[in-house]
Amino acid sequence: MTKPTLAQPEPVPASRILAVGGMRGGTLVPNDDIIGPINSSDEWITQRTGIRTRARAGREVSVKDLAVGAAEDALAKAELTGADLGAVLVSTVTHFEQTPSLAALVADTIGATPAPAYDISAACAGYCYGIAQADALVRAGTAEHVLVIGVEKMSDFIDPSDRTISFLLGDGAGAAVVSHSETPGIAPTVWGSDGGKADAIYQTRSWLDYRRQEMGEPEPPTPELAEEVSAMTTPTLRQQGPTVFKWVISSMPDIARRAVAAAGLQMSDIDVFLPHQANMRITDQLLKLLKFREDVVVGRDIADTGNTSAASIPLATERLLREGQAKSGDIALQIGFGAGLVYAAQVVVLP
């Protein structure tokens, strides 16, 4: 007997980003406010990172609040509601609960239930990972509109005395609505990972554990005090800065060139460059190596917002569009890279 053929949804020709929204932490923290514990200066931070302030959210603002704020902004710009969404993807490494997913909580809050919703753990490349998956879902005919959110409340990870990464970090969320299109607005993604370099950026279980194990500090004098201190501490991040810098500069230019080639374009066709907002020195070095046109517009949201990991690329995009530095129809190269180590790059047409 002949087996029946399984039905498949009707694929669509292409996808595009319909709108981008954002929400930043409500407090701008200048360099002068954080230099004491790290024995630094405003001049040192500005010269080495390009950061003047970083946006941070108050204790009353959760990572979910940031994600919902960005989602609502993007949906309003797209003239859609949560009920129009076929899927909700949230990239984050600062949603502490393993389950339920942050995506499911956000989907319920914005009225997207029963759309499928799931989290992506790809750190600073997470937004580009989400765009790649949304593009595939839409083109396969599985969903007409997909919401992609990159969100972090990095201040929940900060050890004020850490000189490796904490002084870089800010809070925020960026969101994009990916929808069907007759012409391609999202080119193929070039992405990957290298877990062999996982110790370049890593998470300690708590500040207390880090100070015990790596700083050689003594244990609290009583078990009761140890329990109390441990309960007050949260996971924190560390990085090997020189290792990360060398990896990005030696590896990411080739990933960027491959992404542009996958789009069938040349570097001279790129109007806007949207790198992960890791460090202004990294951005400047990538610019030199990639040899864009002299008039290329560059995302530099890090100067005022700080490094927001998965949120950094959509927030940089949102700022450029809002301030009129980039415009609808511009061709942008976006590239994310970070803990994992993971990376992803794609060329997109700006909404």
Secondary structure, 3 states (H helix, E strand, C coil): CCCCCCCCCCCCCEEEEEEEEEEECCEEEEHHHCCCCCCCCHHHHHHHHCCCEEEECCCCCCHHHHHHHHHHHHHHHHCCCHHHCCEEEEECCCCCCCCCCHHHHHHHHCCCCCCCEEEECCHHHHHHHHHHHHHHHHHCCCCCEEEEEEEEEHHHHCCCCCCCCHHHECEEEEEEEEEEECCCCECCCEEEECHHHHHHEEEECCHHHHHHHCCCCCCCCCHHHHHHHHHHCCCEEEECHHHHHHHHHHHHHHHHHHHHHHCCCCHHHCCEEEECCCCHHHHHHHHHHHCCCCCCEECCCHHHHCECHHHHHHHHHHHHHHCCCCCCCCEEEEEEEECCCEEEEEEEECC
